[in-house]
Amino acid sequence: MYPTQHPRLLYLLYGPLQSNGMVDWEMLIQCANYGHVSCSYSNLKELADIIILISSSSRFRWNDITILRFFTELTNTPEPWCLENSAKLMFLLGSDMTVKILQNK
């Protein structure tokens, strides 16, 4: 199991940054439209990589429910993400983890 602060901490450490180096809290919340830039896969790659690393570690032993809970908490930090950005993260997490998330949702 993991403390509920871990998704937020991982977002702070590996989430998208603004051009000034500050954490971009808005990028994943807002969907691409005329006034907002779409979040690219590269903005989520590092975050996905660390999630895969942690979840596959024998030390943590995440089960399907833990993966779903972590994903849900992360994609609601600081507010619910745009569905497109959640889907991009699932794509980067790979088919095994995506199936576990969708089967338990």
VOLUMRO-976990 format. One line per 10 residues: number of its first residue (from 1); for each residue x negated, y, z negated of N, C-alpha, C, O, CB. Coordinates in Angstrom, 3 decimals, padded with zeros to 6 digits, m for minus. Glycine has a CB too. Layout:
N
NUM = X,Y,Z,X,Y,Z,X,Y,Z,X,Y,Z,X,Y,Z  ... .
This chain:
105
1 = m000.842,m001.180,000.000,000.000,000.000,000.000,m000.884,001.240,000.000,m002.086,001.149,m000.254,000.956,000.000,m001.217  m000.314,002.361,000.275,m001.062,003.601,000.364,m000.282,004.709,m000.344,000.946,004.646,m000.402,m001.339,003.973,001.843  m000.955,005.706,m000.875,m000.243,006.850,m001.446,000.450,007.648,m000.343,m000.018,007.679,000.795,m001.215,007.756,m002.235  001.546,008.280,m000.679,002.334,008.999,000.330,001.619,010.224,000.881,002.069,010.785,001.880,003.658,009.417,m000.257  000.536,010.655,000.275,m000.206,011.803,000.783,m001.129,011.427,001.933,m001.605,012.318,002.637,m001.008,012.433,m000.329  m001.397,010.163,002.150,m002.353,009.747,003.180,m001.980,010.192,004.586,m002.862,010.641,005.317,m002.491,008.263,003.162  m000.718,010.092,005.008,m000.412,010.581,006.358,m000.748,012.072,006.527,m001.284,012.478,007.559,001.068,010.346,006.670  m000.434,012.866,005.529,m000.735,014.302,005.598,m002.244,014.544,005.594,m002.736,015.413,006.314,m000.077,015.048,004.418  m002.966,013.789,004.798,m004.417,013.922,004.745,m005.042,013.560,006.091,m005.930,014.264,006.573,m004.997,013.036,003.633  m004.583,012.468,006.697,m005.104,012.093,008.012,m004.771,013.146,009.064,m005.574,013.407,009.960,m004.543,010.736,008.437 .
11 = m003.598,013.746,008.957,m003.242,014.822,009.883,m004.208,015.997,009.714,m004.656,016.581,010.701,m001.776,015.285,009.651  m004.525,016.337,008.479,m005.466,017.432,008.214,m006.858,017.134,008.762,m007.523,018.018,009.301,m005.550,017.700,006.716  m007.292,015.894,008.621,m008.643,015.530,009.037,m008.769,015.248,010.532,m009.785,015.585,011.140,m009.093,014.330,008.271  m007.748,014.634,011.129,m007.875,014.153,012.506,m006.811,014.680,013.461,m006.810,014.325,014.639,m007.830,012.671,012.512  m005.918,015.513,012.973,m004.856,016.044,013.823,m005.357,017.144,014.751,m006.527,017.522,014.701,m003.725,016.573,012.969  m004.471,017.654,015.593,m004.853,018.683,016.559,m005.248,019.995,015.883,m004.725,020.361,014.830,m003.713,018.932,017.529  m006.181,020.681,016.520,m006.668,021.958,016.002,m006.330,023.099,016.950,m006.203,022.911,018.160,m008.179,021.899,015.770  m006.191,024.270,016.379,m006.053,025.483,017.181,m007.430,025.872,017.686,m008.436,025.304,017.260,m005.406,026.646,016.358  m007.481,026.831,018.586,m008.765,027.274,019.148,m009.689,027.870,018.081,m010.907,027.881,018.262,m008.525,028.304,020.251  m009.128,028.365,016.974,m009.945,028.940,015.908,m010.409,027.895,014.889,m011.040,028.243,013.891,m009.169,030.028,015.199 .
21 = m010.098,026.602,015.139,m010.534,025.531,014.260,m009.576,025.194,013.138,m009.828,024.266,012.368,m011.829,025.881,013.684  m008.487,025.924,013.031,m007.480,025.649,012.001,m006.565,024.518,012.470,m006.377,024.328,013.671,m006.649,026.928,011.679  m006.000,023.775,011.530,m005.063,022.705,011.861,m003.850,023.311,012.557,m003.298,024.313,012.101,m004.636,021.915,010.584  m003.443,022.701,013.657,m002.276,023.178,014.394,m001.044,022.411,013.926,m000.792,021.292,014.373,m002.480,023.017,015.930  m000.282,023.019,013.026,000.898,022.372,012.461,002.066,022.390,013.436,002.961,021.550,013.341,001.298,023.049,011.160  002.072,023.318,014.357,003.217,023.492,015.254,003.151,022.650,016.521,004.195,022.346,017.098,003.336,024.926,015.634  001.967,022.266,016.972,001.807,021.621,018.271,002.669,020.371,018.420,003.272,020.166,019.473,000.359,021.263,018.488  002.737,019.545,017.402,003.449,018.279,017.505,004.933,018.400,017.203,005.714,017.507,017.532,002.835,017.281,016.582  005.316,019.495,016.581,006.720,019.730,016.254,007.482,020.206,017.482,008.617,019.795,017.723,006.847,020.756,015.118  006.847,021.071,018.249,007.513,021.706,019.379,007.320,020.906,020.664,006.213,020.472,020.983,006.993,023.124,019.566 .
31 = 008.409,020.721,021.386,008.339,020.046,022.678,007.903,021.045,023.743,008.098,022.254,023.613,009.707,019.406,023.047  007.313,020.505,024.790,006.865,021.359,025.884,008.079,021.986,026.565,009.031,021.297,026.930,006.015,020.554,026.906  008.025,023.279,026.725,009.026,024.005,027.496,008.372,025.285,027.989,007.145,025.392,027.987,010.314,024.307,026.645  009.137,026.216,028.393,008.569,027.432,028.982,007.670,028.211,028.028,006.732,028.873,028.472,009.677,028.326,029.453  007.936,028.143,026.744,007.152,028.925,025.800,006.079,028.155,025.057,005.271,028.757,024.349,008.049,029.533,024.825  006.051,026.846,025.201,005.116,026.034,024.428,004.324,025.099,025.326,004.818,024.611,026.342,005.860,025.232,023.368  003.095,024.867,024.928,002.213,023.970,025.666,002.431,022.551,025.166,002.607,022.328,023.969,000.723,024.391,025.512  002.418,021.602,026.076,002.583,020.203,025.709,001.343,019.704,024.971,000.217,020.097,025.274,002.853,019.342,026.958  001.579,018.833,024.000,000.482,018.180,023.294,m000.097,017.119,024.223,000.642,016.296,024.764,000.962,017.551,021.934  m001.393,017.134,024.407,m002.016,016.146,025.297,m002.391,014.897,024.502,m002.454,014.914,023.272,m003.272,016.744,025.996 .
41 = m002.636,013.824,025.232,m003.059,012.578,024.586,m004.364,012.781,023.827,m004.570,012.183,022.771,m003.222,011.458,025.627  m005.240,013.619,024.359,m006.532,013.846,023.703,m006.360,014.494,022.330,m007.199,014.310,021.449,m007.425,014.725,024.582  m005.269,015.257,022.144,m005.009,015.857,020.838,m004.654,014.812,019.789,m004.811,015.058,018.593,m003.892,016.874,020.945  m004.182,013.659,020.220,m003.747,012.610,019.298,m004.698,011.419,019.232,m004.537,010.550,018.375,m002.387,012.130,019.694  m005.675,011.367,020.115,m006.555,010.200,020.243,m007.310,009.899,018.949,m007.325,008.755,018.496,m007.550,010.420,021.374  m007.923,010.897,018.361,m008.699,010.681,017.140,m007.806,010.218,015.990,m008.188,009.347,015.209,m009.439,011.963,016.748  m006.631,010.801,015.894,m005.673,010.405,014.866,m005.243,008.949,015.065,m005.186,008.183,014.103,m004.442,011.338,014.887  m004.942,008.568,016.301,m004.553,007.184,016.598,m005.690,006.216,016.275,m005.464,005.153,015.698,m004.145,007.045,018.076  m006.899,006.586,016.648,m008.048,005.710,016.405,m008.250,005.425,014.919,m008.536,004.289,014.541,m009.310,006.333,016.983  m008.106,006.441,014.079,m008.318,006.240,012.643,m007.178,005.418,012.044,m007.408,004.629,011.127,m008.436,007.598,011.916 .
51 = m005.966,005.588,012.541,m004.841,004.782,012.055,m005.068,003.311,012.394,m004.843,002.437,011.557,m003.505,005.276,012.667  m005.510,003.042,013.613,m005.799,001.667,014.017,m006.903,001.076,013.149,m006.810,m000.073,012.716,m006.202,001.612,015.501  m007.935,001.852,012.899,m009.052,001.390,012.079,m008.600,001.055,010.659,m008.940,m000.002,010.128,m010.152,002.448,012.041  m007.847,001.944,010.058,m007.394,001.719,008.679,m006.425,000.547,008.606,m006.542,m000.305,007.725,m006.728,002.984,008.118  m005.470,000.504,009.531,m004.443,m000.549,009.462,m005.007,m001.934,009.744,m004.442,m002.934,009.300,m003.326,m000.251,010.444  m006.102,m002.004,010.471,m006.694,m003.312,010.776,m007.744,m003.735,009.754,m008.261,m004.850,009.822,m007.316,m003.288,012.156  m008.056,m002.868,008.825,m009.036,m003.179,007.798,m008.490,m004.243,006.845,m007.349,m004.148,006.392,m009.423,m001.910,007.023  m009.288,m005.235,006.549,m008.855,m006.288,005.631,m008.681,m005.747,004.211,m008.015,m006.368,003.383,m009.865,m007.444,005.634  m009.269,m004.612,003.939,m009.165,m004.025,002.601,m007.754,m003.503,002.322,m007.276,m003.568,001.190,m010.181,m002.889,002.442  m007.090,m002.986,003.360,m005.784,m002.372,003.154,m004.622,m003.318,003.427,m003.602,m003.238,002.743,m005.653,m001.164,004.026 .
61 = m004.744,m004.205,004.395,m003.725,m005.203,004.716,m002.324,m004.613,004.840,m001.442,m004.914,004.036,m003.720,m006.277,003.667  m002.132,m003.792,005.827,m000.823,m003.198,006.065,000.115,m004.230,006.661,m000.245,m004.919,007.616,m000.936,m001.979,006.990  001.307,m004.344,006.111,002.318,m005.195,006.722,003.192,m004.336,007.641,002.970,m003.131,007.759,003.182,m005.912,005.632  004.171,m004.945,008.284,005.003,m004.226,009.250,005.748,m003.049,008.623,005.868,m001.989,009.238,005.999,m005.178,009.880  006.238,m003.230,007.422,006.982,m002.164,006.736,006.047,m001.007,006.378,006.435,000.156,006.485,007.670,m002.713,005.459  004.843,m001.312,005.961,003.873,m000.270,005.635,003.528,000.546,006.876,003.420,001.771,006.811,002.599,m000.887,005.030  003.354,m000.135,008.005,003.057,000.562,009.261,004.204,001.498,009.621,003.971,002.650,009.988,002.808,m000.450,010.409  005.440,001.015,009.520,006.600,001.849,009.826,006.693,003.034,008.871,006.927,004.163,009.304,007.884,001.021,009.759  006.514,002.789,007.598,006.596,003.867,006.595,005.521,004.932,006.853,005.795,006.130,006.788,006.439,003.287,005.159  004.304,004.480,007.144,003.216,005.414,007.417,003.521,006.237,008.671,003.368,007.458,008.669,001.881,004.655,007.580 .
71 = 003.953,005.561,009.743,004.269,006.248,010.998,005.392,007.265,010.784,005.321,008.387,011.286,004.669,005.227,012.088  006.408,006.876,010.052,007.539,007.774,009.797,007.101,009.005,009.003,007.486,010.128,009.327,008.650,007.031,009.041  006.306,008.791,007.976,005.832,009.923,007.172,004.924,010.829,007.991,005.014,012.052,007.890,005.088,009.424,005.924  004.051,010.237,008.800,003.146,011.037,009.626,003.909,011.869,010.642,003.626,013.055,010.810,002.145,010.139,010.339  004.873,011.260,011.324,005.594,011.977,012.382,006.671,012.901,011.833,007.460,013.467,012.589,006.222,010.989,013.342  006.699,013.050,010.522,007.559,014.050,009.886,006.732,015.077,009.120,007.255,015.801,008.273,008.561,013.372,008.943  005.430,015.133,009.427,004.510,016.075,008.773,004.151,017.182,009.745,003.666,016.875,010.834,003.227,015.353,008.273  004.351,018.414,009.431,005.036,018.975,008.265,006.549,018.964,008.432,007.282,019.086,007.451,004.561,020.396,008.012  007.025,018.817,009.672,008.439,018.681,010.017,008.520,017.583,011.067,007.492,017.162,011.596,009.059,020.045,010.544  009.730,017.109,011.378,009.826,016.056,012.404,009.186,016.484,013.726,009.402,017.595,014.210,011.295,015.683,012.641 .
81 = 008.398,015.579,014.291,007.719,015.836,015.561,008.700,015.756,016.716,009.758,015.137,016.612,006.570,014.842,015.773  008.341,016.375,017.788,009.053,016.219,019.044,008.952,014.736,019.435,007.896,014.122,019.281,008.463,017.168,020.171  010.035,014.176,019.931,010.064,012.751,020.271,008.983,012.387,021.286,008.408,011.301,021.217,011.435,012.369,020.818  008.708,013.280,022.217,007.665,013.044,023.222,006.302,012.839,022.566,005.534,011.979,022.995,007.599,014.217,024.210  005.999,013.614,021.541,004.713,013.493,020.859,004.632,012.224,020.009,003.565,011.619,019.900,004.471,014.715,019.987  005.746,011.822,019.410,005.776,010.546,018.687,005.529,009.388,019.648,004.815,008.442,019.318,007.128,010.361,017.961  006.123,009.467,020.836,005.926,008.420,021.848,004.477,008.386,022.318,003.931,007.306,022.544,006.864,008.645,023.048  003.852,009.538,022.468,002.441,009.580,022.867,001.567,008.903,021.816,000.640,008.166,022.153,001.982,011.037,023.083  001.863,009.156,020.547,001.092,008.517,019.483,001.292,006.999,019.520,000.327,006.248,019.378,001.500,009.081,018.101  002.525,006.545,019.707,002.773,005.101,019.786,002.011,004.479,020.956,001.469,003.381,020.827,004.282,004.822,019.929 .
91 = 001.967,005.165,022.085,001.220,004.663,023.243,m000.252,004.488,022.876,m000.864,003.474,023.213,001.365,005.626,024.453  m000.818,005.483,022.183,m002.222,005.415,021.802,m002.488,004.363,020.725,m003.595,003.831,020.639,m002.685,006.766,021.317  m001.492,004.065,019.915,m001.647,003.043,018.871,m001.669,001.636,019.450,m002.118,000.701,018.788,m000.524,003.158,017.851  m001.194,001.478,020.663,m001.222,000.171,021.323,000.078,m000.592,021.175,000.927,m000.261,020.347,m002.347,m000.656,020.775  000.211,m001.599,021.980,001.478,m002.335,022.040,001.791,m003.102,020.753,002.950,m003.151,020.340,001.449,m003.300,023.202  000.794,m003.693,020.118,001.060,m004.467,018.898,001.672,m003.596,017.804,002.683,m003.959,017.203,m000.234,m005.113,018.385  001.055,m002.454,017.553,001.560,m001.586,016.493,002.886,m000.949,016.899,003.769,m000.783,016.058,000.531,m000.498,016.156  003.039,m000.593,018.164,004.288,m000.002,018.635,005.445,m000.976,018.470,006.534,m000.585,018.050,004.162,000.424,020.099  005.213,m002.236,018.798,006.259,m003.255,018.625,006.635,m003.368,017.155,007.820,m003.475,016.839,005.788,m004.630,019.167  005.670,m003.347,016.253,005.949,m003.436,014.828,006.778,m002.235,014.362,007.691,m002.380,013.550,004.638,m003.523,014.032 .
101 = 006.453,m001.061,014.880,007.209,000.152,014.510,008.638,000.052,015.010,009.577,000.312,014.258,006.535,001.424,015.082  008.813,m000.320,016.270,010.142,m000.350,016.862,011.003,m001.502,016.323,012.217,m001.349,016.193,010.024,m000.458,018.366  010.404,m002.624,016.016,011.165,m003.751,015.480,011.702,m003.450,014.084,012.760,m003.954,013.705,010.297,m005.007,015.446  010.999,m002.654,013.335,011.391,m002.385,011.955,012.132,m001.073,011.770,012.526,m000.742,010.652,010.187,m002.388,011.087  012.325,m000.334,012.824,012.999,000.968,012.754,014.473,000.791,012.552,015.207,001.775,012.469,012.744,001.785,014.012 .
